[in-house]
Amino acid sequence: MVRGGSVTLTFIAPSWHSVLARNALTEFDAMWSLPCDWVEAPNYRRGGWSGVTRHQLDTGQWVYVKRQQNQRRRLPQQFWQKRSTYFHEFLALQRLKSAAIPVVDCLYYGERADAAILVTLAPPDYIDLAVFARKHNATQLTIVMMRLLRVLRRLHRQRWQHGACYPAHVLVHPVTLKIMLLDLERFRKRLSMGAAARSDFSQLLRRSDFLTPAIRAHLHELYESAGRRNAPVFSLPRDPRNV
């Protein structure tokens, strides 16, 4: 159990309240005490830690429960104040969802002292971009990249930066080829569109050795021209699914 007083902030998605309550996922202490069958090894840094577990609901759906302690980042408008990095992710998910940017659904956020819990819905059948690239052909990958870059372009026009734009943080549905963004702890607003774009494209290029030469070349072009109003559009073969 986390010590340090009562929960200082709680959000529960209204349409999910009854489902979460049936599955004991509305109380901070109960979730903090869930078995630690981590999806991957917890991340320890700067005197704190964060980790993710996966749980199945009685509806058959899966959720990710993200727990962290003493992992903070400064607020952009109140630089002297720090909040949990999951708080920043919670705000990013709310903001992007309202802007119709495809992101995972936030079901719960709770904060107590130096600890925080974020619960998100695991979208059924989605896989990450790197896994998708290994299992699908170049035409399908091209369609997915067109969709991803259009989403990123919408972000960057608002000077929003994903902050961790890696293939593992881009989900793809293998049938519909729709995409979804996740892991937005480092999401932030930059001083310019170019700064946001250069950072995200740089991260994407470093981790995407599975891309075809044509797509990589175009990403390099976008990276070099990031921030210009006349930056090139991602022009590849026409998507028969009308992306």
HELIX and SHEET records of a PDB file:
HELIX    1   1 PRO A   14  TRP A   16  5                                   3    
HELIX    2   2 HIS A   17  ARG A   22  1                                   6    
HELIX    3   3 PHE A   28  TRP A   32  1                                   5    
HELIX    4   4 THR A   85  SER A   98  1                                  14    
HELIX    5   5 LEU A  129  LYS A  135  1                                   7    
HELIX    6   6 ALA A  138  ARG A  157  1                                  20    
HELIX    7   7 PRO A  167  HIS A  169  5                                   3    
HELIX    8   8 MET A  193  ARG A  207  1                                  15    
HELIX    9   9 PRO A  213  SER A  225  1                                  13    
SHEET    1   A 6 LEU A   9  ILE A  12  0                                        
SHEET    2   A 6 CYS A 106  ARG A 112 -1                                        
SHEET    3   A 6 ALA A 115  ALA A 122 -1                                        
SHEET    4   A 6 TRP A  62  GLN A  69 -1                                        
SHEET    5   A 6 GLY A  48  GLN A  56 -1                                        
SHEET    6   A 6 ASN A  43  ARG A  45 -1                                        
SHEET    1   B 2 ARG A  72  ARG A  74  0                                        
SHEET    2   B 2 LYS A  82  SER A  84 -1                                        
SHEET    1   C 3 ILE A 127  ASP A 128  0                                        
SHEET    2   C 3 VAL A 170  VAL A 172 -1                                        
SHEET    3   C 3 ILE A 179  LEU A 181 -1                                        
SHEET    1   D 2 TRP A 160  GLN A 161  0                                        
SHEET    2   D 2 ARG A 188  LYS A 189 -1                                        
END                                                                             
